[in-house]
Amino acid sequence: MTFSFPRARAFAVLRRAGAMAFLLCIIWVHGAHAAREAIASAHPLATQAGMQTLAKGGNAFDAAVAVAAALGVVEPFASGLGGGGFLLLHREADGFEVMIDARETAPGKATPTMYVGADGKPMDKASVSGMKAAGIPGEPAALAWLAEHYGRLPLSVSLAPAIRLARDGFATDERFIFVVGMRKALIQDNPQLAAVFLDHGQAPAPGFMIRQPKLAGTLEALAARGRDAFYTGDIARNMVAAVQAGGGIWELDDLQRYKVVERAPQRFTYRGAKITCAPLPSAGGLTLAQTLQILERFALRELDSVQRIHLVTEALRRGYQDRARYLGDPDFVQVPTWLATHAYADRRAASIDLKRATASEALAAMAEGDNTSHFSVVDAAGNRVAATLSINLPFGAGVMAGDTGVVLNDEMDDFAIAPDVENAYRLVGGANNLVQPYKRPLSSMTPTFVEDERGVLVLGTPGGSRIISMVLLGILDYVERTDRDIERIVSAPRYHHQYLPDRIEYEPGALPAATVEGLRALGHTVQEGRRRWGNMQAVYVERATGEASGHSDPRAKGGALF
Ligand code: DON
């Protein structure tokens, strides 16, 4: 079943149907009053694909396959078969938890200096646009892995909604048009992208039907033959030929050898709440652990907003500093094991001056020793998935992989293309995150579970370097406040600090003038951003009742995304 109504109407229909405002949560209950299943995703059609899959007898993992694949069709600028991501799983029957690392890998011919010119300077745009910017995709392998190892349904069932959406088309909404507008020049430059996503070379009007028959064919092949359909054979050969013709360095062997990795999640507690989230090669879990463990040493609840934002900023500054200098793919580099220890958090907390901002430069000098789309699913059995998937910048590298209809990622830009050179999110990285063959670039994607006696919160968001601070603010709201309000968590005003650039950035209107003044008086550089950021998707299960609800960031409606 496909829907062709635009997003605004989809919301209206849900609301009329009794679902809560802004929720992408569609409720499926057999005779009970409270929902036990919920899905929050960035698009109503993707949420619907997941709910249809649950209705067919699938579990949360099958639903995750359906949602991820549908998002790749209806949000082709954010994630898809040409990208990768991290999927955090909880299986209720035995409590097993794991993260499926479906991060892209560098091609075998990649080198640490592949984005540095003969003049020794970073090449303009080489890591963000064009075939050379694309890592080997992980999402197709992740979907097949999830279905095979955790799902109950064959891919032919869980991929069916995405295949229909790709073949029959879906109607563009305001958000789609906003993102196309933002990346118009890039799309116009590529005839394949332009043919699919533009209307006669221009951004389409709302309600324009986007049909992707080639992508439907690739999804069908994946449904019929699983992982190998994408990573070997005709599709693989076609992609490699296109990448090489466009100046890229992929080889068949790079695709053949791609594997998802199952990793133990990063776990820690914050004031008694159990946090489970993405481990390396996502910086998310480790940086969250470090910053929250620093913050645990202060009585945040008793502080005014200037003091609280000051402390959160100082914790983020320290966490992102360590991200820049120490973090990288754990299969390739040694990352210090003491980063998430309480002893280190004590030392980092002690270096915070309550009355003064620490300049990031000064922090560097003090150094001891020596850098999308999210959805959340829970099913009636209590299984859950938090998944953040990405092709990096909107429409990725701005290229398609041959005749496959697959938009390729530009995730290579998440490597440090040279020490201390900023990436697209202005993150810097060190030696541990330099490009190496088959290595995974460091990520900020932070799919997370937060559990306490009140319930289980499953959350995450896109937003590049700001993902970690967004999830941090979400956890602080949940744990620090007694008036639990998940709508508030996904919609709350946001601010961010990432060590470098050394400034607090806040969403337009997010901080009152007096708070900004108070922070400046402590020595912070404080800057109002031009646009709001993030697209948080949360599902909450209340322990006492077992009731599940989905909550979507209202920002996406206003065109604020990244
Ligand atoms: O892995 C990362 O950290 C980035 N490639 C995520 C990109 C992202 O969130 C884009 N979305 N707004």
Residues whose N, C-alpha, C, O or C-beta is under 5 A from the ligand:
A	BS01	DON	T372 S390 N392 D414 L442 S443 S444 M445 P462 G463 G464 L561 F562
